[in-house]
Amino acid sequence: MTPKGFLFSTVEAAIKAPGRKDLALIYSKKEAYIAGTFTTNKIKAAPVKLNIKQIRSGKGQALVVNSGNANACTGKKGIQDAVETAKLVSNGLDIKSSLVYVCSTGVIGTPMPMERVRPKISELTGNLGRSTIQDVAKAIMTTDTFPKIVMKKVKIGSKTGTIAGICKGAGMICPDMATMLCFIMTDSAVEQKTLDKTLSDAVNKTFNTITVDGDRSTNDTVLIMANGMAGNPPITEKSKSYATFKNALYNVMFDLAKLIVKDGEGATKFIEIEIRGARSEADAKKAAFSVANSNLVKTALYGNDANWGRIMTALGYSGIMVKEEKVEIILSGLKIVQKGMGTGKDREANEKLKNREITIIVNLHLGKSSAKVLTCDLTEEYIRVNATYRT
Amino acid sequence: MTPKGFLFSTVEAAIKAPGRKDLALIYSKKEAYIAGTFTTNKIKAAPVKLNIKQIRSGKGQALVVNSGNANACTGKKGIQDAVETAKLVSNGLDIKSSLVYVCSTGVIGTPMPMERVRPKISELTGNLGRSTIQDVAKAIMTTDTFPKIVMKKVKIGSKTGTIAGICKGAGMICPDMATMLCFIMTDSAVEQKTLDKTLSDAVNKTFNTITVDGDRSTNDTVLIMANGMAGNPPITEKSKSYATFKNALYNVMFDLAKLIVKDGEGATKFIEIEIRGARSEADAKKAAFSVANSNLVKTALYGNDANWGRIMTALGYSGIMVKEEKVEIILSGLKIVQKGMGTGKDREANEKLKNREITIIVNLHLGKSSAKVLTCDLTEEYIRVNATYRT
């Protein structure tokens, strides 16, 4: 069951190619508190620029999302198109335009085909309630191979609420943040500032710890709407139930982040990289991303080759302090490097790599900080997907 | 003709696999001035550690190089093995051990098979003069598909000298520096400090501007020996002929650097990326490498897809100041982006991409600094080469 008071709609606007639903609407019957985090890329898509302004109000009621066109690098027309879309949706829903958020994902640099989007908006608003959350999760997919939905119940006092999240993203994935759209809905009542803070904390621990290819897109967006229809007294950071809500939200987002990595373009393996014993958390993160983004590490893992020399190399150029003679590497439970040298277990380790889920723990033995990053392997299929993306 | 007084030798020591020459010797009849630059990776191979110490003397006479094993992450034994190799070579040549430099390239983390290397050294020193510079260039190859040799004449006063350079490297290529060994020999007389400075300046402008996959290895080394046998008065920075020598050395190294990129693992295209109009040279370099190391840019170029949105994206996350509305992108002479937006020439641009050599010029229109980086595309073959490297 989705959170109370949220309705969905999807239509086909043939934005990139005909034959699939590519325009979706999420609507809350009640005006909701909204919070969001957006790409740190200096080049931001038109709708992202609008959302960043608009979200200062902390209020929202509808999200309209298209796939197939990112509406990025589209100049003034891009902004006008996003504004017009919001306007048409707000007319159809009879709500203020400032409560409608627009999101786009797809090809960069092509103007939105408004001649096809425009006439579909009344169908979109008119059909509200005739689509499911699954339909929306499908409509926002680009190179994703499966829709990504996570739902959790959350009991606040006597009132049980629901947090439902959907997201899309498979390539161009790296903090801060990913080529990623994520929409979270909850009927639990949460005070706006608390919603803001809880979301950005959770983004740091979830979406900002995943990488597929080191690229960060122009469109990355996480939005959460809380409409309060579960009826609990609004949660603040001081509420007894704050931790409950916070954990539930974290879990929804972490599961979504994992789904993105599992659906990494062409990926055959899910890889968790943990750096321990770093001098600072920043160091640990740097090292973890250096290993996670190394094409040589990723191809070795794909080839079932426990080529730990490439992990050492990536640690060495990560820019942090590394003492070769202290490094320890444990691959899926097997110690393959001790004091900077191989333990002679490469053959056994190659066997471990045949699993679809792999953990790499590196202990730098220089301090007490740690960080974890999720990633996937790099395969010929990634190349094929991305060499032919626009054709 | 190779520079006067340099002799070569190669033997098969079956270091990784039998059937090819994998141990090479470069020897100068006269003690030479030597200068070198080494990897900035915190994890350095054993021979690199030794060379860094030894080169303080500024003198050298022999380089012994093996392929198939990097002698990196091999602990104390690795150091002992490199020392022993130098010792055996110095005995065979009857020169001081401190004049022998050892270099290794190949798999990381496997101890050197000294039981196979040791007995081959007397053959190596004994055969001096029976191999050519081509043989050496072949013996140091790993995933390289062709040997890399560049020679230039340099006239200093009345004396014509020669600069000959060989190098290897195809993957794990990024500054500062590449998985790369480069050995340069000249018979021109050059004062040691001048040799030092000229080399490191040239490395910055050549090998430090190339990238294949963003990885930087543990073994990168550039060494130059100048034995003075051309008979010119030793060149200093104040010599009238300094510019001549400097340019010749730069040209040798730039041509070698280009050969490495052209031989990039699996590469089908040679790509020159120039950032103009940046606020500083550092900014320009950062942006150039951000574009050059983007898997998404590299796969698009491979797929003949002028997907300039990915270039914009890579500029946007490069960490430098970018103003979307000012960006201009020229792809192989064709303006595809103006004021941050597409010019509608993507189809024409796709045609341009079918050439093997591609130039991308980005003008940020924010300042007067520029930087150039050389790279290649990313293909399925890169994945295959690197997924199976140790098998």
Interface residues (C-beta under 8 A of the other chain):
Chain A: T40 N41 K42 I43 K44 A70 A72 C73 T74 G75 V107 I108 G109 T110 G171 M172 D213 G214 D215 R216 S217 T218 N293 S294 N295 L296 T299 A300 Y302 G303 D305 N307 W308 G309 R310 M312 T313 A314 L315 G316 Y317 M321 V322 E324 E325 V337 K339 G340 M341 G342 L378 T379 E380 Y382 I383 R384 N386 A387 T388 Y389 R390 T391
Chain B: T40 N41 K42 I43 K44 A70 A72 C73 T74 G75 V107 I108 G109 T110 G171 M172 C174 D213 G214 D215 R216 S217 T218 N293 S294 N295 L296 T299 A300 Y302 G303 D305 N307 W308 G309 R310 M312 T313 A314 L315 G316 Y317 M321 V322 E324 E325 V337 K339 G340 M341 G342 L378 T379 E380 Y382 I383 R384 N386 A387 T388 Y389 R390 T391
